[in-house]
Amino acid sequence: MAHAVVEWSDNLEGEADIGALLRLIAQAMRDADGVFPWGGIRVRGIKLTDYVIADDSGQDAFVNITIKIGAGRPAEFKRAFFGSLFERIKGHFAPLFERRYLALSMYVEEADEADSFKHNNIHARFKKVS
């Protein structure tokens, strides 16, 4: 399981390539040497139209990424993988960051498997491939 939710302020419309960001995150998860089973990867975006940033001047924008993973990955892996991923995300937004006010954030949470309910046949498709 690796689910990422990317929320962004709608005042980035036409300036930020959110589709490329979603693909960047998904590809990083697929490239993690099997740590995240492909059938459990979900990356989705939510454009927000109702928000207040700082002084509500309209000059500011934000992108917030929340990633939920299953428990059990070593702390060293999480620090290295997600630190590297955040650097790539910062690189993705570097040109935009240079020309406007922008807040980037990323939070990683571990899911409590006892309180998680899933029904998924996508994993089976990838077992057939390997």
URBELMO-V803497 format. One record per pair of residues at least 24 apart in sequence whose C-alpha atoms are under 10 Angstrom apart, sorted by the first residue. I is the first residue (numbers start at 1). J is the second residue. Records with the same first field share a line. If there is no record, write none. Layout:
I: J ; J
This chain:
1: 35 ; 36 ; 37 ; 38 ; 39 ; 40 ; 41 ; 42 ; 67 ; 68 ; 69 ; 70 ; 71 ; 110 ; 111
2: 26 ; 29 ; 30 ; 35 ; 36 ; 37 ; 38 ; 39 ; 40 ; 41 ; 42 ; 43 ; 67 ; 68 ; 69 ; 70 ; 108 ; 109 ; 110 ; 111
3: 29 ; 36 ; 40 ; 41 ; 42 ; 43 ; 44 ; 66 ; 67 ; 68 ; 69 ; 70 ; 108 ; 109
4: 41 ; 42 ; 43 ; 44 ; 45 ; 65 ; 66 ; 67 ; 68 ; 69 ; 106 ; 107 ; 108
5: 42 ; 43 ; 44 ; 45 ; 46 ; 64 ; 65 ; 66 ; 67 ; 68 ; 106
6: 43 ; 44 ; 45 ; 46 ; 47 ; 63 ; 64 ; 65 ; 66 ; 67 ; 105 ; 106
7: 44 ; 45 ; 46 ; 47 ; 48 ; 62 ; 63 ; 64 ; 65 ; 66 ; 105
8: 45 ; 46 ; 47 ; 48 ; 49 ; 51 ; 61 ; 62 ; 63 ; 64 ; 65 ; 103 ; 104
9: 46 ; 47 ; 48 ; 49 ; 50 ; 51 ; 52 ; 53 ; 60 ; 61 ; 62 ; 63 ; 64 ; 102
10: 46 ; 47 ; 48 ; 49 ; 50 ; 51 ; 61 ; 62 ; 63
11: 47 ; 48 ; 49 ; 58 ; 59 ; 60 ; 61 ; 62
12: 47 ; 60 ; 61 ; 62 ; 63 ; 96 ; 100 ; 102
13: 47
15: 93 ; 95 ; 96
16: 63 ; 92 ; 93 ; 95 ; 96
17: 92 ; 93
18: 44 ; 45 ; 46 ; 47 ; 63 ; 92 ; 93
19: 44 ; 45
20: 92
21: 45 ; 88 ; 89 ; 92 ; 93
24: 85 ; 88 ; 89 ; 92
25: 65 ; 67 ; 85 ; 86 ; 88 ; 89
28: 81 ; 82 ; 84 ; 85 ; 88
29: 81 ; 82 ; 85
32: 77 ; 81
35: 73 ; 77
36: 69 ; 70 ; 73
37: 123 ; 126
38: 122 ; 123 ; 125 ; 126 ; 127
39: 120 ; 121 ; 122 ; 123 ; 124 ; 125 ; 126 ; 127
40: 69 ; 70 ; 120 ; 121 ; 122 ; 123
41: 69 ; 122 ; 123
42: 67 ; 68
43: 67
53: 103
58: 101
59: 100 ; 101 ; 102
60: 100 ; 101 ; 102 ; 103
61: 97 ; 100 ; 101 ; 102 ; 103 ; 104
62: 101 ; 102 ; 103 ; 104 ; 105
63: 93 ; 102 ; 103 ; 104 ; 105 ; 106
64: 103 ; 104 ; 105 ; 106 ; 107
65: 89 ; 104 ; 105 ; 106 ; 107 ; 108
66: 105 ; 106 ; 107 ; 108 ; 109
67: 106 ; 107 ; 108 ; 109 ; 110 ; 111
68: 107 ; 108 ; 109 ; 110 ; 111 ; 112
69: 108 ; 109 ; 110 ; 111 ; 112 ; 113
70: 109 ; 110 ; 111 ; 112 ; 113 ; 116
71: 109 ; 110 ; 111 ; 112 ; 113
72: 110 ; 111
73: 110
78: 108
82: 106 ; 107 ; 108
